[in-house]
Amino acid sequence: MISQSLKLLFPGLGLIAILVFAAVVVLFIGSGELEGILTEALIYMIMVIALSIFVGNSGVISFGHVTFALVGAYASAWQTCCSSIRGVFMPGLPEFILHADVPVVLAVLTAALIAAVVAVLAGLIIMRLSSVAASIALLSLLFVFKTIYENWGSLTAGQSSVVGLPVYVNLWVALIWVALTITVAQTYMRSAHGLRLRAAREDEVAARAAGIVVWRERLIAFVISAFFFAIGGVLFGHFLGTLAVNMFWLNMTFLTLAMLVVGGLRSLTGAVIGALAVASIRGVLRAFEQGVQIGGGTLQIPQGMQEIALAVILLLILVYRPQGIVGDRELGLSTPK
């Protein structure tokens, strides 16, 4: 029987152990393609866990969190991208940034802090709205920032791609950041702020009557969530080595939301399971879209099957298991939280 003190380490400890085991297995197999799929899955997992910090605890669906991935990714590029030709891509940057060579870890944290500041400024207004209005406002925030970044060519290269980012994100780098994100998400979930926000999620009127300042609790979760979502965006850029504004748009928005819904909106375990499940399916379908050698022939499916399959899976989940694969349950806990 697991002791009470050990139970306090779950679900985070168990989830991290599972991911480490998966990473070791992939490395043992020695497939570069599998390693790339798992690394990308871990990057998306950071964003999905970050999204769950806000959505899972507040009950407010966010269509705008990709804004913070966009802000974070470009803020990191300003510090680390191609210092010798940075002025060609982004000539409007201040002089001290144009020639800066910031260590990658410091660049990640700085970029995430910039995204968190944006979250504070936007959240002071949006978190006071009702759930439906807040969801629409968050989507509007994404539209606003996409338009700004596409047209502010002197700082973002506009609609062109920024190339030359250092590609330092591998399986272990992504795994370390996932472990940190899981730890923070679990700590927040069990904190007084997390408990108050979930109380407001279940009955906002009663929570207000009990003295809970709902908008403030939402704002705290929103800023923490934005910080780690931005880290996911930074790692995504440094995994690919290139950036374009269109990378941080509706495709990423609905993919991260789908991962969260498939796994379970109100569960940290669900966020991890959903990200792994959807990323695995996308990886397999992507391979078949490119063509897989079977026997003496090539099996290839039409392009776009990833999106169709994901839409069908999401529809089936919503119809037959709207609470997601995991529901409210957590790994290592016998009862829902």
N, C-alpha and C positions, 0 to 999 in steps of 0.2 A: 504494500500500500504506500502510495506516494505521501510523504510527509507534508504538513501544511506549509512549511517554509519552501519546499521544493515546488509546490503548486503555484506559489507566487511567481515563479520564474516562467510559468507557462501562460500563454501559448508561445511567447517569444523564443524561449530557449529551444523548444521542440521544432519550431519553424526554421530557425537558423541551422539546427543540426541536420534537418532534412535537406536544406539547400546546399550545405557543405557536402553532404553525401552525394547529392546529384552532381555537383561540380567535380568531385573526385572520380565518379563513374565516367563522366564525359571525358575527362582528361585521360583516364585509363584506356578508354576506347580509342582515343587518339584521332578522332574525327574533327577536323577544323571546321566543317560545316555545322556539326552539332554544337561545338563550342561557341560559334558565332550566334546560333539560335538561342542558346541558353544565356549568353551574355546580353543579348538584346532583350530577352524575356526578363532578366533581372533589372535592367534599366527601366523597362515599363513597370515592373513590380514596384520600384521606388515611387513612381508617379501614382500608381494605383493605391498603394498604402497611404501616401500623402493625401490623396483624394478622400480616402476613407476616414482620415482623422477629422475632416470637416463634415463630409456627407453622412458618414455612419453615425457620428455623435449628435449632429444637429438635425438630421432629417431633411436638410435643404439640398436639393439636387443642384450641382454646379455644372453649368455648361461653359464656364469661362476659365477654368484652372490652367488650360494650356497657355493662357496669357503669361503665366509666371515661368513656364518652360521657355517661352519665346524671349522674355526679358532676361532670364538667367543665362540662356545660351549665348545671346549676343553680348551680354556684359562680360562673360568669360572670354569671348572672342576678342573683345577690345583689349584684354590684358595678355592674351597668350598667342594670338594668331600672327604668324608670319611677320615678325617685327621689321624685317628688312623692306617689305613692300606693303605694310599696313596702311601707309598713306595713300596708296593707289586705290585700295578698296574703300577705305573710310577716311578721306582727307579732312573731314570736319572734326575729328577727334582732337582734344586738347594736346598740346605739345608734350606734356609729361606722360601721356598715355601712348602717344604715337611710337615712342621709342622704349616703352617699358617692357620688361621681360619678367613677369610675375610668376612665381612658382605655382604649379597647377593646383595644389591643394588650397593655397591662399586665394587663387582666382575663383575656385568653386565656392568658397565661403563668402567672398566678397560679392560675387554674382547673386548668390542666394539671399544675402542681406539686402541687396538692391531690390530684388523681387519682393522681399518681405516688407520693405518700405512702401512699395507700390500697393501691396495688399492692405497695409494700414490705412493709407490715404483713401483707397477705394472702399475699404470695409467700413470706415467710419460712417459712410452714407448707406451702403448697400445692406449692411447687417441690421439696419433699423427697419428694413422692409419686411413684408410678409414673405413666406416661403416661396410662393409662386412668383411674386414680383422680384425677389432676390435672384431667382434662377434666370429670369429674363434679363435682369440688369447685368448679371455675370456674363451672359452670352454677348450682350452689348459691349461689355468691357473688352472682350476678345476681338470683336469687330473693330473697335476703336484702335487698339494697339496694332492689329494687323495692318490697318490702313496707314497708321503713322510710320510703322517700320518699313512698309513697302514704298513709301514716298520720301522718307528721310535718307536719301541716298548717301549723303556725306558722312553719315554715322553707321549705316547698316548695309550699304551697297545696294539699297533699293530692292528691286525684283531680281537682281543678279545674285549668284551664289558667292559666298565667301569661302575660299578654299585655303588650305594650308594650316588648318588647326592641328596641333600635335595629337596624334592618335595614341593615347596612353591608356585608354580604357580597355582592359581585358577582363577575363572571367573573375579573377580574384579582386580586382579593383571594384567591379560592380558588386561583388558579393559583400565586401567590407561595407560599402555604402548601404546596401540592403539591410545588413545586420544592424547598422546604426539607426536606420529609419524604423525598423521593427521595434527596436528598444525604445525609441522616443515615442512611437505610437502607443505601445503598451503602457509606458509610464504616464502618458497623458490620459489614456483610457481609465486608469485607476486613480488619477488625481482627483482632487475636489472639483477642479474645473470641468473635467470630463463627466463626473457624476452629475454636476449641476446642469450641464448642457443636455445630457440624456434625459434628465428630468423634464427639462423644457421641451425636448423633442416629443415626449410622451403626452404631456399636458401643459401647454404653454400658459394657460390661464392660471392653473394651480401653481405653477412655478413662479409666476410673477407675484401671486398672492403670498408665496412663501419668502419673498424678498430677493429672488434671483433676478439679476439684471440680464435679461436674455441677450440683448444685442451685444453686450460686453463679452459674455461667454462665447457667443458665436464669433466675435472678432478675434479672440485669443486662438480658438481652433483654426480660424481662417488664416491667420498669419503663420502659425506653425505649419499648416498644410501647404501654404504657398512657398515657404522656405524650402521644404523638401521636394515639392514638385519642381521647383526651379533647379534643384540639384539633379533631378532626373533629366531635365532639359539640357543642362550643361554636359552631363555624361553622354547623352545621345549625340550631341555635336562632336564630342571628342572620340566617340566610337566610330563615327562615319568619317570624320576629318573634314567635313564641309557643312555649311549652313545655308539655308534658304528660308525665307519667311513662310513659304507655302508648306514647309515641313510641319509647322506648328499651327495647324488649322483644323478644320472639322474632322478630317480623318483621325487625327490623334485624339481629338475630343471624344468622339464616339467610340473609338477603340478602348480608351482607358475606362470610360463609363461602362462599356460592355463587359470588360474584365471584372469590374467591381460588381455588376449586377449578376453575372454568371456565378461568381464565387459566393456572394452574399453581402448585401449593402452594410449590414450591421456587425460584421465580424472581421477581425484582423486576419484570422485564418482564411476566411473567405476571400479577402483581397489577394492573399498569396496564391491560393489554389486557383482562383479565377484568372490571375495573370499567367500562371504556368499553363493552365488548360488552353486558354485562347492562343497564347504564344506558340504552344506546341502544334495546335491545329493549323495556325497560319504558316508555321515553318514547313509542315508536311505538304500543305497545299501549294506553297511557293515552289517547293522542289518539283511537284508534279506539273506545275505550270511551265517550268523550264524543261521538263522531260526527264523521265526516270527510265534507265535501262533495265528491262525485265526480260530475261531469256535472250532471245535474239532480236527483240524489237524494243521500241521506245514508247512508253505510255505517257501521253501528255494530255492535260486537260486545258480547256479554254482559259484565257486570261480573264481575271476578274472573279474567279471562283472563290478566292479568299473572302471577298466582301459578301458574296452570296451565301456562302456557308456560314459565316459569322452572323449574318442577319437571320438565317433559319434557326441557328442554335439559340440566339437571343430570343427569338419568338417562342421557341419551344420552352425555354426556361421560364419566360414570363407567363406562359399559359399553364404549364404543368408544375412548376416549382418557383413561384414568384419570389420566394425568400432566398433563392439561390441554392447552389449545391450544398453549402455548409449551413445556410440559415443564420441563426443567432449563436450557434455553438462555436466554441473555441477548442483548439487542440489541447488535450490534457485536462479538460474540465468536463465533468459529467453532466452539468446542467447549463442552460443558456445563461449568459450574463445578464 
